[in-house]
């Protein structure tokens, strides 16, 4: 059987990988689906036929100030620039001029975005029309909205709290919250730092010494304590409307959902589950995965989504190869400092004492790396960081595959290929 060639996205380019076809047991792409050809028309259709709410024109009125929550540069794949102009036009038609609208980049605890990144996210046309600013979870004025049943005190951006609130974003699987989009525009999006940490602490096991909470994983909502707390916090913030997008495996728009901040989002979640929950025949000895290029491989903090999904497809003790350029590998700055612990328990105890999201994600990454060889194909200057984090660095496909074969140490191994692994969740057949 001839070899099979793959062009795996890497940063803004791609890397060629040739694999023996007879060893490949799964190619995980997501379900093919019809994509939207008229994006403005599809957005207008969604806005005028909302799920669970009146139309937007009946929710806002002249004299209102409207805040639109938009994700940061790590979610540039959402292509906000293609649908925000339509949303602004609809608000204008409802009597809200551009001067009464502002966009808040819902950064959560990520780094602040630059004005150049505002334009990359929203489009220059939008930035010229309305004010665009970062939410700063450390320094912005916050307002208390209540305390959840799990004891998390909720504080959100005061300026946003005083406005009509529209949530925007993209819906994908999320390795902690189950699914992204929806309520994440509120928490962590525009929440205070302590509120974010209080919610994310729910990702730790209730039993000290047991590490991670098994419920706070990709694709799980109903028993996911982090998600339940997020939903409760979003309800306290009282969002007025939502516009979220669902994408094809190739990154094109498939559907827009609009309306009630939770009900419309759940409709989108159902479609994401259908597209990206991918049945696989069996776990493989070797999983080869690409995040899908920039910005999904901008750093390990984001790249962990790819690694986590690849881990679901590999046998116990098997090998994972991930293609990630990691052009911003030192972000967030705190992340690197969490790889200094010699044991998982030592890391866990430090995390419980001073929980942070970078600390949690570092713990999860180190936990996966302890299960079997994890090879990262990346830029040469990233090698020290990768190796210090307990992984194996490689700079070429040939080098990575040679290391993998050496680790497997037999010829009859199987391979699963995941070209868009940041989004696709393998579901092993029972």
N, C-alpha and C positions, 0 to 999 in steps of 0.2 A: 504494500500500500504506500502511495507517495506521501511525502511530507506535506504539512499544511502550513500556510503562511498567515500570520496575523499582523496587522498594523495597530499597535496598542498606543492610545493617546498618552502623551507625556508632556506636561506643561502645555505650551501652545503648538507643539509638534506631535510627532509619533515615533515609536521605535518598532522596528520590524523584528518579529520573532517567528522562527520556523520550528515546528514541532512534529515528531513522528505521529502521523494520523492514526495509526493503529492503537496508540496508547490513550487517545482522547476519548473519554466516556461522556463528558458533558461540555456544552458550550452555553454559557448562561448570559442571555441577552435581554430577557424580558419579552413580553408578548408583543408581537407586531400590532400596530393599531393605526387607524386613520388619523391623520394630523390636520390641524386647522390651516386653511389657506388664506382666509380673510380674518386676520387677528382683530383689527378694530371692530369688524362686524360681530365677531364672536363675543367680544367684551361687552359691546352694547346689548347684545341679546341676553347675556347673563345678568347684566345690571338691571335690565328691564323685566326680567323674569326671575326674581330672587327666590331663594328657598327659605321659608320660615319667617319672612319679614315683608312689610310693604316695599314698594319701589324706593330707590334712593331719593328720588325727588319728593317723596312723601315723608322722609325721615329728617332731611335737612331743610332749612328755610332761610330766607334772606336775613342777614344779621348774625347768623351763626359763624363761629370760627371752627374750621374743620382741620383736624390733624390726621395725616395719612402716615401710617407706620410702614416703613420699607426696610427690608433686610440689608445687611452690610455687604462689603465687597466679597466676602467668602461665599455669598449666594448670588454672585453676578450671573450665574446660569439661569436665574429666574427671568432675565430679560425684561426688567421693569420698564425700560425705555420704550418697549413696544406696546405696553398697555396703559401706562400712567397718563399719557396725553388724552386718551379716551375718557378715563376716569375724571380728569380735570374738566374736560368739556361737559360731561354729564353734570358735574357739580355746578359749572357755570350756567347750564340750562335750568338748573333748579334754583337759581338766584344767588349762588355763592361765587363772587368774583375771586380771581386769583389772589388778590391782596388779603383775602380772609382765609386762605388755605396755606398750611405749612406742612412740609414733610419732615418727619423725624426718623433718622436712620436708627433702627431698633437694634443697637449693637449688643445689648446684654452686657456681658463682661469682656467682650472682645476689645481690641485696641480701637482707638478713635480713627475714623476714616478721614482722608484728606479731601480737599475741594476737587482735586482731579478725580478722585475715586467717586465723589458724588456724581460727577458727570458720566463716569463709566457705568455707574449703577442706574441712574435715573434718566440719563440722556441730557445733552446740553439744552435742548428745547425746554424740558421740564425745569431745569435749574434756572433758566432765564425767566420762567413764568412765576415760580413760587419759591419761597424761602426753603432751603434745605439745611438742616443742622443735625449734628450727632446727638444722641442721648448719651450722657455721661453718668454712669451708675455711681460714680464716686463723688461727683461735684455738683450735679444738677439739683435744683430744689425738688424735693419729693413730698408726696402727700400720702398719709396713711389711709388705706381703704378697708382694713379689717384684718382679722387673724383666721387662718384656716383651721379645720378640725385637727390637723396634725401639728398645730402650734406655730406655724410660720406667719410672722407679722409681715403684712403686705404693704409695700411702699412703691408708688409709681411716680413717673415724671409729672410734676405739678402742672406744667403748662399743657401737657396732653390731657391730663385729668379734667381740666377746665374746658376742653373743646369737645366737639363731636368727634368720635374716634372711628376711623376706617382702617381695618387690618388688611394688609396685602402680603403676598408671599407665594412660595411654591410648596407643594406637598410631596414629600418623599418619606421613605422609611428613616427612622432615627434610632441610633443605637442605644439611647437612654430613654427617650420620651415615647418610644413606639413609632411615632410618626412626627414629621416636622410640619410646619405651617400652622394656621389657625391660631390657637391660644398662645403659641410661642412668640407672637408679636408683642404680647403683654409681658409674659414671663418666659424667658429672661429679657426679652426685647427692650422694654422701657422701665424695668424694675430697678430698685436699689440693690447695691452689692450684697448686703446682708440677706435681703429677701431671696436673691438668686441662690446664694450659698445654702440657705435654709431649705429651699426646695430640692436642690441637687444632692444634699446630704441623704435624701431618701433613697439614693442609688446604692447606699451601703447596706449590707446585710444587718438585720436587726440583732443578730448574734455576733458579739465581738469575737474576732478571730476567724470568722467565716468569710471575710472579704466582701464580695459584691452581692447586691440584692438580685436574686435570679428573676425577679419580675420586671425589672426596669431594663428591658431589652427591646430590640427591634421588632416591630410588628405586633406588640402587645399593648393593649389599652386598658381592658376591663379590670385587670388585677395589678396594673402598673401604678404604684403609689406616687411616683413622680408625676405621671400624667394626671392622675386624679387631683393632685394638689395644684397643678397648673390650671386645670379647668376651673377649680374653685377660685383661684386667684384672678383668672380672667373674668369670671362672673362678677367678682367684687369691683372690678374696674369698669364694668358696664360698657363694653364696646357697642357701637351703633350699627356697624355694617362690616362685611368681609368680602374681599375679592381675592381668591387664590387660584393658582394654576396647577394643572397636572401635565406632565411631559411624557413624550415617547422616549424609548431607550436611546434614540439618536439626539435627544435634547430639544425636540420640536413641541410646540403646544398641541395638546390633545383635547383639553377641556378647561373652561373657566367655570368656577363655582362662585356664586355670590349670594349674599343675604345674611341670615343669622350667623353670628360668629362661630357657633358650635355646630348647628345643624347642617349648614352649607359645607363646612369643613369636613364633617363626617361623610357627606356624599362624595367628596373628593378622595377621602381616605379609602373608601370602598373601591374606587377605580384604581388607585395606586396599588392596592393589594392584588387586584386582578392582573395588573400589568407586570408588577415587579416581584411578586411572590412566585418564584420560578421553581417548579418541581425538577429535581435531579435524581438520576437513577441510583446513585450511591455516592458515598464520600470517596475522595481520590487520595492517592499517595502524594500527589503534587497538585497544588492549585496555583495557577498563574493569573494574576489580577492586575487590571489597570483601574485607577480611580475614575478615569474618563477625561483626564487632562485638567487644565486650569479652569476655575479656581479650586477644583476638588482636590488637587494635589499641591496646593499652595504651601502647606506645612503638615507636619505629622498630627497636629491637633485636629485638623480637618481630615487628614488621610486615615485616621483611625477608623472611620466609617468603612473604608475599603478593606482594611485589615480585618475588622470585625466580621464583615460579610464573608470574606474569604475563609476565615476560621470556621465558619459554619459548614463549609464544603470539604474540609480536609479531614483525613483520618487522624485518630489519636497518634501523636508522634510524627505525623506527616510534615511535609515541607510546603511553605508558602513563598511565592515570589511576587512582590508588589512593585509595579512601575510607578514611581512618583518623583517628579522633578524636585519638589520641596524648595522652591525659590525663596521662600520666606521662613526657613526652617527654625530660626530663633524666636518666632512668634508663637504664642505669647512668651515673653521673657521668662516668666516663672516656670514654664513647662520643664525646661532642661534640669532645673534644680531638684526635681522630684525623682530623678533616677539614681540618687546617691545611696539609697538604702540597700543593704546587703541581703535582706530577707523580705518575703512578702508580708510577714507579720509586722516587721519593723515599719514598713511602708504604710500598712493599714493603720497602725496605731498613730502614726504621725498625721495621717489623713483625718482620722476621727477627731484628733485634738485640734487640728486647724484645717478644716475642709475647704478646698477650693476646687473649681472645675478642672483647671489644668492638672492639679494633683490627682484627681479621680481618673482623668483620662490617661495620665501617665501610669497609674496603677493598672488600669485595664490593659494598656498596651504591654506593660511588663508581664502581666499575667498570661497574655496570649503568647508572648515570646518565650516564656518558660515551658510552654506545652510542646514546642517543637521548633525546628529551625525556621526563622523568619528572615527572608532575604529581601532587602530593599534596593532596587535599581534606581540610582539617583546621581546627582552631580558629585564629582570627586571631592569637592570641598565639604560635602555633608557627611563624609565617611566617619569622622571622629564622633560626631553627634549620634549617628545611627548606632555605631558600635558601643558607645557609652550607654545607650538605652537598651542594650541587651540583644540587639539584632545584628545581622550580617550585611555589610555594605557591598554593593557591586556597582560597576559603572557601565557595563555592557550586557546585552542579552546573552552572549556566549559565556561570559564569566558567571552570570547568575545560574544558567542552566548547568554548567559544569559543577558548580558548588552543590546544586540540588541533587544531581546524579550521585555525587560522592556521598552526600548525606543519606540518600535512600539506599545506596549500596546493593542494588540488584537491578536486573534488566526488565523484569516483568512488572513494572510500576504503571499506575494509571494517572491520567491527567484530567483536570477540569480547568477550562479557560473561562475567565470572567472579564470581558473587555470593558464593562461599565459597572464595576463592582461597588462603587460608592452608592449605587441605587438598587442593585439587584440583590434580593435575599433568597439564597438557595433553600429549598424545602426538600429534605431527603425523603424519598418514598419509603413508606413503612414496609 
